[in-house]
């Protein structure tokens, strides 16, 4: 596999020399060098490269390039990508996103009213009690009501969401407390949090961390705009508060089932590739062989298949899947085994991946981003299993993260070079949001589609990467 031919949007240049990057950020260098540990830079260079280097930015960049990736080209590929991304993120953070403060204030008031109503209902059933006190809830459920505890934590028996959802099947008080918690989080984290985050210009300016996760995914902080709630009700209304600049519209571009498509790409499983090439519903396809004895595949069966499809990406076991689906471990393991039977290339890919990880101590994305996972050789079975799941997930999720970063750099370049007025304002995992003039709508649709869908273009396997593009007068409507 020649990764140097991985996409049509640049990053094909020969190795650079230290100091030629547009930006140099020590946190990026540190994040990409998984083997440095607690060593200072001079000691690290001495240990890894048998060289004594003066501690300068140029030498740090050069030293990193010798260690990260399979070869110099890949080393500079990832480092250059991350360096180029800094300018893109600076521009996005500076522009920010507009939001409807008045609408958000109204939502907050209605949520607080609903919270007070729930408090009255709860206190009619149990009094006195501090609804927000885990200790008092433990006493209520496991002593007063005599419910059998489901799991323990550091302070006693857990009263987390999973536990309350199970108790709610037989006790209304648990259902009311779940609703109370949900509304309280919407009010405190999102309504009040977004109000506090607004700047004097009336916009919200988040801060991105391009290496916020070990897989290479970005994170968003102060506030976290990647964690805005989705769904119906108040969650949708909060998302409606994110609006375009005056006279503009929002354009949202979202990769469709990107991680499963990346898995097909990396594993080269022909059955998976055939499904995507034919445009077949991948979750329905999986449901058909999971429930082959049923003539009619229900929406519930498709949901199970979807859970299995995505679970395999995270190296899920029968035990983990059983908890998610609320079924027996035997039944869940049958689903996992059936997946690997139908898609044998995936099993072969994971076996090869883990074997390489045990030998090398790391795994890589398709683009050469490396993550060190020494735990794959741990003598402790539990620790080894955790590390193996991390190793199985990282190349898939990390490749998807690389894809959207490459697209962001290229889109930013085109927006600037073509003197477009529209701006890229948000990145949420597999989704990009743009604030654009109405008369640039068609230009952006074509440009975004072309860039995002061709990032993983390859001459050795033809796999459609689908991007869903839509527009609207607010984030919820555009999504």
HELIX and SHEET records of a PDB file:
HELIX    1   1 UNK A    3  UNK A    5  5                                   3    
HELIX    2   2 UNK A   26  UNK A   32  1                                   7    
HELIX    3   3 UNK A   41  UNK A   49  1                                   9    
HELIX    4   4 UNK A   57  UNK A   67  1                                  11    
HELIX    5   5 UNK A   72  UNK A   95  1                                  24    
HELIX    6   6 UNK A  101  UNK A  125  1                                  25    
HELIX    7   7 UNK A  134  UNK A  139  1                                   6    
HELIX    8   8 UNK A  140  UNK A  144  3                                   5    
HELIX    9   9 UNK A  161  UNK A  167  1                                   7    
HELIX   10  10 UNK A  172  UNK A  185  1                                  14    
HELIX   11  11 UNK A  186  UNK A  192  3                                   7    
HELIX   12  12 UNK A  193  UNK A  197  1                                   5    
HELIX   13  13 UNK A  225  UNK A  227  5                                   3    
HELIX   14  14 UNK A  234  UNK A  240  1                                   7    
HELIX   15  15 UNK A  258  UNK A  267  1                                  10    
HELIX   16  16 UNK A  270  UNK A  277  1                                   8    
HELIX   17  17 UNK A  282  UNK A  290  1                                   9    
HELIX   18  18 UNK A  299  UNK A  313  1                                  15    
HELIX   19  19 UNK A  318  UNK A  325  1                                   8    
HELIX   20  20 UNK A  329  UNK A  342  1                                  14    
HELIX   21  21 UNK A  344  UNK A  360  1                                  17    
HELIX   22  22 UNK A  374  UNK A  377  5                                   4    
HELIX   23  23 UNK A  381  UNK A  417  1                                  37    
HELIX   24  24 UNK A  438  UNK A  440  5                                   3    
HELIX   25  25 UNK A  441  UNK A  454  1                                  14    
HELIX   26  26 UNK A  475  UNK A  478  1                                   4    
SHEET    1   A 3 UNK A 203  UNK A 204  0                                        
SHEET    2   A 3 UNK A  97  UNK A  99 -1                                        
SHEET    3   A 3 UNK A 242  UNK A 243 -1                                        
SHEET    1   B 2 UNK A 152  UNK A 153  0                                        
SHEET    2   B 2 UNK A 156  UNK A 157 -1                                        
SHEET    1   C 2 UNK A 207  UNK A 209  0                                        
SHEET    2   C 2 UNK A 219  UNK A 221 -1                                        
SHEET    1   D 4 UNK A 423  UNK A 428  0                                        
SHEET    2   D 4 UNK A 431  UNK A 437 -1                                        
SHEET    3   D 4 UNK A 248  UNK A 255 -1                                        
SHEET    4   D 4 UNK A 467  UNK A 472 -1                                        
SHEET    1   E 2 UNK A 362  UNK A 364  0                                        
SHEET    2   E 2 UNK A 370  UNK A 372 -1                                        
END                                                                             
